[in-house]
Amino acid sequence: MRKLLPLLLLFAVACKQQDFNADLLVKNAVVYTVDSSFTMADAFVVRKGMIVAVGKDDSLEKIYKAHSVIDAEGKAVYPGFMDDHSHFYGYGMSLQEVELVNTKSWNEVADSVMMFSKRNPDGWVIGRGWDQNKWQVKKFPDKAKLDSMFPVRPVLLTRIDGHAAIANQAALNLAGVKPGQTITGGEIETIKGKLTGILVDNAVGIVTRKIPEPTDQIIQTALADAQQKCFAAGLTTVSDCGLPYTMINTIEDLQHKGVLKMRLYVMLSDRPDNYEYLFKRGVFKTPRLDVRSFKMYADGALGSRGACLLQPYSDNKKEQKDWKGFLLSSQKHFEEVAQKVADKGFQLCTHAIGDSANRVILKIYASVLKGKNDRRWRIEHAQVLSPEDIHYFGDYNIIPSVQPTHATSDMRWAGTRLGPQRLKTAYAYKQLLEQNGWIPLGTDFPVENISPIYTFYAATERKDLKGYPEGGFQPENALSRKQALQGMTIWAAKANFEEKEKGSIEPGKYADFVILNKDIMKIKGSELPGVKVLYTYINGEKVYGKN
């Protein structure tokens, strides 16, 4: 009998273990699977971080006994939202700096900087988010006020789009910037022989290179803060567009330690050391980190007049009546990068805003891709296009990676910059969708608000958060709700070569999902901005929501 006791105990334990064949059951839900048939379901089952079954409540409950059960109480459940164009690390760093988004004047910017400097008395004063297009006086500021406030301490304040900045004289002195100095792909603004402090595109880098590197602790804090904001917004994967290779080991280490749970698709920036690193290492892929692409910048931004246009800006000053913006590098550079990236088998993603920049890059892509393909090369933003060039996207399977909130942020002044004719094929998301039958969506945060709900709203309603304009901005280019949801889930995954592992709720994929308080597929358009994220899950683990 004594010999039988251990055997009986083992048998009892085995039977107890067999009672549970799943980790999590989500039931009583309205599940948008976003699979190839856009199937609806009531429930799904998770085991070891993966979805193992999707279907009806009663059927799944008969087959699976889960350690945990979520009764969604009829709430809508979606695949974890993905942001296919963001600056995750940059956003995290901006959370450590002066917040200047939505400032209404240059005086308000200066007041915010002064308050920040008192709380943080050492080192550079760094800020981001000002936008002169939202001020009553819609012109670039001058550094005089900053000079009087900070005669010794260096200050650098970056515009909302990241393509222009203003520096005080102390910062300009450290960088050795002189009146009349020129730089390829940038502008150092000088008026009547004096520096205004305004730097555009490549000129910004002259000053940023003098800012001391952040400590490891600051970097970790920045990444952790950005992650928490993303989880609260329902984001489970983000594409970080343009990092140095030195960040890869940092991210991987924090993910390995469990500090960083966000899934990241990383594009390395256009630098020789980044090419050398990834060409030597090859595609780097873990369940939470994917590095297989490079990011070039063709031009700047429309808001700072750095976007490269085929014809002059419609609102130029008299002394700049022929101003068309500029390319940030030579065409030869873009051609050489495209060829070597193609030869090595990596993905190439290029920022292009103006119609001239888009034309240059599209033609270079076409010459390298040579017809239909599955390389999934991308144009980031594809914001202003000549009607004659849109066909390149379909002819060469080039992916337009767009950010719907750019349209609703820019719409009040974009027509002034471009004129009515060019505006017709700007922010033309429906036309771009028709080229390949799919289109990934993002926000470009911190340039825009991090919320994927706002992305969905802007894509479908083409309105700002105040409901303007009444009929929507160029509503002929609005996406349907189904298309918008696909754009921030399965199509975003496809743009990253990840559609077999995420982007939909179906067996064999990661259990990344989000539960909202309202069903964005059914409520009135005017209600969309008020929708809240209740819970966010990654790998079946709750990373945001009430306990």
Secondary structure as the mmCIF struct_conf table of DSSP 4:
data_model
#
loop_
_struct_conf.conf_type_id
_struct_conf.id
_struct_conf.beg_label_comp_id
_struct_conf.beg_label_asym_id
_struct_conf.beg_label_seq_id
_struct_conf.end_label_comp_id
_struct_conf.end_label_asym_id
_struct_conf.end_label_seq_id
TURN_TY1_P TURN_TY1_P1 ARG A 2 LYS A 3
HELX_RH_AL_P HELX_RH_AL_P1 LEU A 4 GLN A 18
TURN_TY1_P TURN_TY1_P2 ASP A 19 ASP A 19
STRN STRN1 ALA A 22 LYS A 27
BEND BEND1 ASN A 28 ASN A 28
STRN STRN2 VAL A 30 TYR A 32
TURN_TY1_P TURN_TY1_P3 SER A 36 SER A 37
STRN STRN3 MET A 40 ALA A 41
BEND BEND2 ASP A 42 ASP A 42
STRN STRN4 ALA A 43 ARG A 47
TURN_TY1_P TURN_TY1_P4 LYS A 48 GLY A 49
STRN STRN5 MET A 50 GLY A 55
HELX_RH_AL_P HELX_RH_AL_P2 ASP A 57 ILE A 63
STRN STRN6 ALA A 66 ASP A 71
TURN_TY1_P TURN_TY1_P5 GLU A 73 GLY A 74
STRN STRN7 ALA A 76 PRO A 79
HELX_LH_PP_P HELX_LH_PP_P1 GLY A 80 GLY A 80
STRN STRN8 PHE A 81 SER A 86
HELX_RH_AL_P HELX_RH_AL_P3 PHE A 88 SER A 94
TURN_TY1_P TURN_TY1_P6 LEU A 95 GLN A 96
BEND BEND3 GLU A 97 GLU A 97
STRN STRN9 VAL A 98 GLU A 99
TURN_TY1_P TURN_TY1_P7 VAL A 101 ASN A 102
BEND BEND4 SER A 105 SER A 105
HELX_RH_AL_P HELX_RH_AL_P4 TRP A 106 ARG A 119
BEND BEND5 ASN A 120 ASN A 120
BEND BEND6 ASP A 122 GLY A 123
STRN STRN10 VAL A 125 TRP A 130
HELX_RH_3T_P HELX_RH_3T_P1 GLN A 132 LYS A 134
BEND BEND7 TRP A 135 VAL A 137
BEND BEND8 LYS A 139 LYS A 139
TURN_TY1_P TURN_TY1_P8 LYS A 143 LYS A 143
HELX_RH_AL_P HELX_RH_AL_P5 ALA A 144 MET A 149
BEND BEND9 PRO A 151 ARG A 153
STRN STRN11 VAL A 155 ARG A 159
TURN_TY1_P TURN_TY1_P9 ILE A 160 ASP A 161
BEND BEND10 GLY A 162 HIS A 163
STRN STRN12 ALA A 164 ALA A 167
HELX_RH_AL_P HELX_RH_AL_P6 GLN A 169 ALA A 175
TURN_TY1_P TURN_TY1_P10 GLY A 176 GLY A 176
TURN_TY1_P TURN_TY1_P11 PRO A 179 GLY A 180
TURN_TY1_P TURN_TY1_P12 THR A 184 GLY A 185
STRN STRN13 GLY A 186 ILE A 191
TURN_TY1_P TURN_TY1_P13 LYS A 192 GLY A 193
STRN STRN14 LYS A 194 ASP A 201
HELX_RH_AL_P HELX_RH_AL_P7 ASN A 202 THR A 208
TURN_TY1_P TURN_TY1_P14 ARG A 209 LYS A 210
BEND BEND11 ILE A 211 ILE A 211
HELX_LH_PP_P HELX_LH_PP_P2 PRO A 212 THR A 215
HELX_RH_AL_P HELX_RH_AL_P8 ASP A 216 ALA A 232
TURN_TY1_P TURN_TY1_P15 ALA A 233 GLY A 234
STRN STRN15 LEU A 235 LEU A 243
TURN_TY1_P TURN_TY1_P16 TYR A 245 TYR A 245
HELX_RH_AL_P HELX_RH_AL_P9 THR A 246 HIS A 256
TURN_TY1_P TURN_TY1_P17 LYS A 257 GLY A 258
BEND BEND12 VAL A 259 VAL A 259
STRN STRN16 ARG A 263 SER A 269
BEND BEND13 ASP A 270 ASP A 270
HELX_RH_AL_P HELX_RH_AL_P10 PRO A 272 ARG A 281
STRN STRN17 PHE A 284 LYS A 285
BEND BEND14 PRO A 287 ARG A 288
STRN STRN18 LEU A 289 TYR A 297
TURN_TY1_P TURN_TY1_P18 LEU A 302 ARG A 305
BEND BEND15 ALA A 307 ALA A 307
BEND BEND16 LEU A 310 GLN A 311
TURN_TY1_P TURN_TY1_P19 SER A 314 ASP A 315
HELX_RH_3T_P HELX_RH_3T_P2 LYS A 318 GLN A 320
TURN_TY1_P TURN_TY1_P20 LYS A 321 ASP A 322
BEND BEND17 LEU A 328 SER A 329
HELX_RH_AL_P HELX_RH_AL_P11 GLN A 331 LYS A 344
TURN_TY1_P TURN_TY1_P21 GLY A 345 GLY A 345
STRN STRN19 GLN A 347 ALA A 352
BEND BEND18 GLY A 354 GLY A 354
HELX_RH_AL_P HELX_RH_AL_P12 ASP A 355 LEU A 369
BEND BEND19 GLY A 371 LYS A 372
BEND BEND20 ASP A 374 ASP A 374
STRN STRN20 ARG A 378 HIS A 381
STRN STRN21 VAL A 384 VAL A 384
HELX_RH_3T_P HELX_RH_3T_P3 PRO A 387 ASP A 389
TURN_TY1_P TURN_TY1_P22 ILE A 390 ILE A 390
HELX_RH_AL_P HELX_RH_AL_P13 HIS A 391 ASP A 395
TURN_TY1_P TURN_TY1_P23 TYR A 396 ASN A 397
STRN STRN22 ILE A 399 SER A 401
STRN STRN23 VAL A 402 VAL A 402
HELX_RH_AL_P HELX_RH_AL_P14 PRO A 404 LEU A 418
HELX_RH_AL_P HELX_RH_AL_P15 PRO A 420 LEU A 423
TURN_TY1_P TURN_TY1_P24 LYS A 424 THR A 425
STRN STRN24 ALA A 426 ALA A 426
BEND BEND21 TYR A 427 TYR A 427
HELX_RH_AL_P HELX_RH_AL_P16 TYR A 429 ASN A 436
BEND BEND22 GLY A 437 GLY A 437
STRN STRN25 LEU A 441 LEU A 441
TURN_TY1_P TURN_TY1_P25 PHE A 445 PRO A 446
BEND BEND23 VAL A 447 GLU A 448
BEND BEND24 ILE A 450 ILE A 450
HELX_RH_AL_P HELX_RH_AL_P17 PRO A 452 GLU A 461
TURN_TY1_P TURN_TY1_P26 LEU A 465 LYS A 466
BEND BEND25 PRO A 469 PRO A 469
TURN_TY1_P TURN_TY1_P27 GLU A 470 GLY A 471
BEND BEND26 PHE A 473 GLN A 474
HELX_RH_3T_P HELX_RH_3T_P4 PRO A 475 ASN A 477
HELX_LH_PP_P HELX_LH_PP_P3 ALA A 478 SER A 480
HELX_RH_AL_P HELX_RH_AL_P18 ARG A 481 GLY A 487
TURN_TY1_P TURN_TY1_P28 MET A 488 THR A 489
HELX_RH_AL_P HELX_RH_AL_P19 ILE A 490 ALA A 495
TURN_TY1_P TURN_TY1_P29 ASN A 496 PHE A 497
TURN_TY1_P TURN_TY1_P30 GLU A 499 GLU A 501
BEND BEND27 LYS A 502 SER A 504
BEND BEND28 GLU A 506 GLU A 506
TURN_TY1_P TURN_TY1_P31 PRO A 507 GLY A 508
BEND BEND29 LYS A 509 LYS A 509
STRN STRN26 TYR A 510 TYR A 510
STRN STRN27 PHE A 513 LEU A 516
BEND BEND30 ASN A 517 LYS A 518
TURN_TY1_P TURN_TY1_P32 ILE A 520 LYS A 522
BEND BEND31 ILE A 523 ILE A 523
HELX_RH_3T_P HELX_RH_3T_P5 GLY A 525 GLY A 530
STRN STRN28 VAL A 533 ILE A 538
TURN_TY1_P TURN_TY1_P33 ASN A 539 GLY A 540
STRN STRN29 GLU A 541 TYR A 544
BEND BEND32 GLY A 545 GLY A 545
#
